[in-house]
Amino acid sequence: MAEWSQMPEDLLRLIARRLGTQFDVLRFRSVCSSWRSSVAPSPGPSRRGRSLILPNDGISDAALGFHLSKSTIFLLGVARSRDQDAPAGWLLKVKEDVRRRMNLLNPLSRSPIAPLPEDFPRVLDLMDLRLLELGHEYVLQYMSYPPCGNDGHLYLEKVVFLCSDDGNDFALLTIHVSGKLAMLKSGQKRWSVIRDMPSPYDDVILFKGEFYAVDGTGRTVLVGLDLGVTLVAESNFGGDKKFLVESVGELLLVDMYLSLDVETDHDGVVTELAENFDYITRERTVRFKVYKLDREEKVWNEVKDLGDRVLFLGDDCTFSASAADLRACKGNCIFFSDNWELEGPLKGPGIGVYDMDSGKIGPLEDYAGYSELFWPPPDWIASTTSEVQNQLEALAV
Amino acid sequence: MSSPPSASASSSPPPCPKKMITLRSSDGATFEIEETAALQSKTLENMIHENCASTLIPVPNITGEVLARVVEFCSKHAEAGVDDESLGAWDEEFVAVDHTTLFDYIRAANFLEIPTLLDLGCQTVADMIKGKTPDEIKKTFKITTACTPEEEEEVRGENQWAFE
């Protein structure tokens, strides 16, 4: 009989190393004593990445520095049960604050979901919920003097973060307002701007422990910690904004096509607002194309069908999931932060959905059941916590 | 043969017969394996080099049932001309087994020092753990031991989120 609790520590460690996410390591350590003691806890949020204060010299002026904050995107679901038809999962982005309280954010933008609704649980028990960690997001906030907490303005460009295994060294890569790449390594007092820029960069990503960046033409490079830049794929031109996303261990390029549009009502008549204000002429997303990397030939090859995969393009991070896990939508579609829609179910810009099968594109509200993924929280969230509250009440003397 | 190589005739010596090694499991069953396949195991490699004369190697820690499968794995991985995709598919089939067998594979791969099998086994287990709740993990692997009360307290705290 296999006694997994008796498995030697070094083998348990080999298994834990392959889990891939901090949360799965936490779960591994929650199983039994021997599993718990075989693996050290992942560096907590109170270490690197949360209360990190960084210089802003080299990329911006007039501030004391940056505060780096990290948030994590999770897909929550109920534990599988043979009897019931599993309900849709819940996609959320959480950030732990100084008092170890979780803050909720719109998964695709920076907007906090605050205040929380009255009936939202004070404490959420995760023991019987399935959690998939889908990605991390890093945001730089300007620090001013005197300190004003969350009121600091956000540095608007995307940032990616790499940390060494022991948590002692790190590196950050961002896109400078000039379109060039800029890097900061632990111990440095100044960001280094990388000169290489045939075209302004659109996106950066941490993929398999290395930094990659793509410019507006689709030209993609590997960015070394020595600031060296290596070509990974030639330009493919095409659309207006490029994103890099990881899906099932592969690096994908998503090309967003925009068209200048004037806001009209359902009958196509230019709205009164649009007549009076120039800014209503905005860029509207019309379609996407997805590409897979051919490392040998250094080209991006178009992919028409993502199968079960769903891609999410947020303002500060990209991630992917399987439709089978999400249980709310079909595969082969892309969710994106849609600046065209000024209001969505959550605070902040709306969420748009592009269906790769049909080419249909529209706001989240147009797709029955899809908004269940985001807000309001599902029923089964309330029920897990009320049990805890009942137990707490029962214990109270 | 010192004739210059010609386009049609091969000038290499005739191929030598493949050297076979016999492995004997803990329960006395014997299995034949090509030396090239056996070299996938660092343990066997060392034993082969030490006992140059004998071709029978006892493997006391592993039962016949498991050893047979390990031999199958090593032979497949030593085969020439198998592309990555087919090998990957074969590997997937190989580890589509119950958790008890997986346990045995990992123990065997560790004892025999077969990095490819150890990697495959551990990754498969990790994939079975990903996304599951602690209770689901316990059920999957039939783990009945628990944590100490102090650990339970810590576990409870780690597995919850406090909101504003």
Boltz contact constraints between the chains, C-beta under 6 A:
constraints:
  - contact:
      token1: [A, 2]
      token2: [B, 100]
      max_distance: 6.0
  - contact:
      token1: [A, 2]
      token2: [B, 103]
      max_distance: 6.0
  - contact:
      token1: [A, 4]
      token2: [B, 141]
      max_distance: 6.0
  - contact:
      token1: [A, 4]
      token2: [B, 143]
      max_distance: 6.0
  - contact:
      token1: [A, 5]
      token2: [B, 143]
      max_distance: 6.0
  - contact:
      token1: [A, 5]
      token2: [B, 145]
      max_distance: 6.0
  - contact:
      token1: [A, 11]
      token2: [B, 110]
      max_distance: 6.0
  - contact:
      token1: [A, 14]
      token2: [B, 122]
      max_distance: 6.0
  - contact:
      token1: [A, 15]
      token2: [B, 122]
      max_distance: 6.0
  - contact:
      token1: [A, 15]
      token2: [B, 125]
      max_distance: 6.0
  - contact:
      token1: [A, 15]
      token2: [B, 126]
      max_distance: 6.0
  - contact:
      token1: [A, 18]
      token2: [B, 122]
      max_distance: 6.0
  - contact:
      token1: [A, 18]
      token2: [B, 123]
      max_distance: 6.0
  - contact:
      token1: [A, 18]
      token2: [B, 126]
      max_distance: 6.0
  - contact:
      token1: [A, 19]
      token2: [B, 126]
      max_distance: 6.0
  - contact:
      token1: [A, 24]
      token2: [B, 130]
      max_distance: 6.0
  - contact:
      token1: [A, 26]
      token2: [B, 158]
      max_distance: 6.0
  - contact:
      token1: [A, 27]
      token2: [B, 134]
      max_distance: 6.0
  - contact:
      token1: [A, 30]
      token2: [B, 134]
      max_distance: 6.0
  - contact:
      token1: [A, 30]
      token2: [B, 155]
      max_distance: 6.0
  - contact:
      token1: [A, 31]
      token2: [B, 134]
      max_distance: 6.0
  - contact:
      token1: [A, 31]
      token2: [B, 137]
      max_distance: 6.0
  - contact:
      token1: [A, 32]
      token2: [B, 143]
      max_distance: 6.0
  - contact:
      token1: [A, 32]
      token2: [B, 145]
      max_distance: 6.0
  - contact:
      token1: [A, 32]
      token2: [B, 146]
      max_distance: 6.0
  - contact:
      token1: [A, 32]
      token2: [B, 147]
      max_distance: 6.0
  - contact:
      token1: [A, 33]
      token2: [B, 147]
      max_distance: 6.0
  - contact:
      token1: [A, 36]
      token2: [B, 151]
      max_distance: 6.0
  - contact:
      token1: [A, 79]
      token2: [B, 133]
      max_distance: 6.0
  - contact:
      token1: [A, 79]
      token2: [B, 136]
      max_distance: 6.0
  - contact:
      token1: [A, 101]
      token2: [B, 162]
      max_distance: 6.0
  - contact:
      token1: [A, 101]
      token2: [B, 164]
      max_distance: 6.0
  - contact:
      token1: [A, 102]
      token2: [B, 161]
      max_distance: 6.0
  - contact:
      token1: [A, 102]
      token2: [B, 163]
      max_distance: 6.0
  - contact:
      token1: [A, 123]
      token2: [B, 160]
      max_distance: 6.0
  - contact:
      token1: [A, 123]
      token2: [B, 162]
      max_distance: 6.0
  - contact:
      token1: [A, 124]
      token2: [B, 161]
      max_distance: 6.0
  - contact:
      token1: [A, 125]
      token2: [B, 160]
      max_distance: 6.0
  - contact:
      token1: [A, 126]
      token2: [B, 159]
      max_distance: 6.0
  - contact:
      token1: [A, 126]
      token2: [B, 160]
      max_distance: 6.0
  - contact:
      token1: [A, 127]
      token2: [B, 159]
      max_distance: 6.0
  - contact:
      token1: [A, 128]
      token2: [B, 133]
      max_distance: 6.0
  - contact:
      token1: [A, 130]
      token2: [B, 131]
      max_distance: 6.0
  - contact:
      token1: [A, 130]
      token2: [B, 133]
      max_distance: 6.0
  - contact:
      token1: [A, 132]
      token2: [B, 131]
      max_distance: 6.0
